[in-house]
Amino acid sequence: MKIKLATIWDSMRSSYWFAPALMAMGAILLAAITLTIDSRFKASGVPETAWVFYAGGPEGARTLLTMLATSMLTVFGVVFSIVIVALTLASSQFGSRLIRTFLSDTIDQIAVGTFISTFVYCLLVMRTVGGQKNDAFVPHLSVSVAILLALLSLGVLIYFINHLSVSLQASYIIATVGADLKRTIEFELTERDPSKPDTSPVEIDQRFTSATAPVTASSGGYVQAIDYDQLVHLAQREDVVVRVKVCAGDFLVRGDIVALLPSTTSRISDLAREVNSALVVGVDRTHEQDIEFPINQLVQLAVRALSPAINDPITAIMAIEQLRAGLCYVGERNVLSSVILDAQGTQRLFVKRQDAAHNVEAAFSLIRQYGRENLEVTISLLDAIEQVSRRTTDEAFRGALLHQATLIGHGAQSALPEEADRKQVAERFQRVIAVFEAV
């Protein structure tokens, strides 16, 4: 249930309706509070014009609130148009995978919500202004708050324009995706304790060999997350073991095998529905349990930067540096076990994992292929592998790094036209090999 809630929260956080809707409801509540205070002041006969910004009459209040509401609606339209243009430019420049990163930008959401909530507040206050002369009701406090909200909106507009100009820079986008990668790694992998030895391999329960009855997917799309706690509870309740054949990031077609149950289990169809309910499937990947997703985003940035149409190797090197940081985090953390136990220590799930070797291939393979003719990109890849190899003692992880380094070194010898460049790559490659041999 926890991972499902996290996925729902990520979906709402990556939308332009959730934060503005909350702020609009806050504006409704604020209007109710300030109007109630104004009504009590009027009923008590206490003058309130001495400590508020607005001390005019009803006609001026209506004019002012109408002007503020109209202005906020106009500014909202302009801001929304700017956001759409920015998303279009980002999609064409950096790729559609990065749209989700822009939609998750809290500053943009707050800017849109500020203008909408100010409009809603002014509208609600304006309808209460009425009467003539002595019996007129003028909510001086509420109108003064509307003036303050308008001033706040002006400040938000200035900050939004500055933030948008910064957020369209490649360095900011790469750093944002790198932060997403780090957050996903910290969520998925536990921190390694240097004082404790590495976890020894778990001996697999023989009961998993009896799990041969297939459970097929009830819907298609990307596996966004898997509620392993729900599957463990199911397996414990039925006293069975479950082999999970998919992991976050896999694409499903309706009817694909997602799990295996023991063939001796009764109520296979009922259990299959429960297994499918533990899978969160959507039209796009997310980074809740999927470390490869932000890696792919960084790789896309690097590959597009290396394309002949853009030809920006500096951006590619910046993406490689963020990949290096992410793989260093992976190397410093514990490897996830493929076996999940219940509260009593009984093996219940045998799951598919995206291991470190898979992440290394995802991070370096495409960039290696597209950047083999660029000296600086090649050296940056070798430097990244050297630094990551110093952060891990996992043999499979180091083997995958060494394999990528070998491919990079050999590819550069055939792709680089200048002998001096090939010699420089060979020297850097030997330095990387020396790091692996030193351990």
Secondary structure, DSSP 8 states (H G I E B T S, - for coil): -HHHHHHHHHHHHTSSSHHHHHHHHHHHHHHHHHHHHHHHHHHHT---TTSSS----HHHHHHHHHHHHHHHHHHHHHHHHHHHHHHHHHHHHH-GGGHHHHHT-HHHHHHHHHHHHHHHHHHHHHTT-B--GGG-B--HHHHHHHHHHHHHHHHHHHHHHHHHHHHTSHHHHHHHHHHHHHHHHHHHS-B--TTS---------GGGGGEEEEEE-SS-EEEEEE-HHHHHHHHHHHT--EEE---TT-EE-TT-EEEEEETT-S-HHHHHHHHHHTEEEESS--SSS-THHHHHHHHHHHHHHHSTTT--HHHHHHHHHHHHHHHHHHHTB----SEEE-TTS-EEEE-----HHHHHHHHHHHHHHHSTT-HHHHHHHHHHHHHHHTT---HHHHHHHHHHHHHHHHHHHHH---HHHHHHHHHHHHHHHHHHHH-
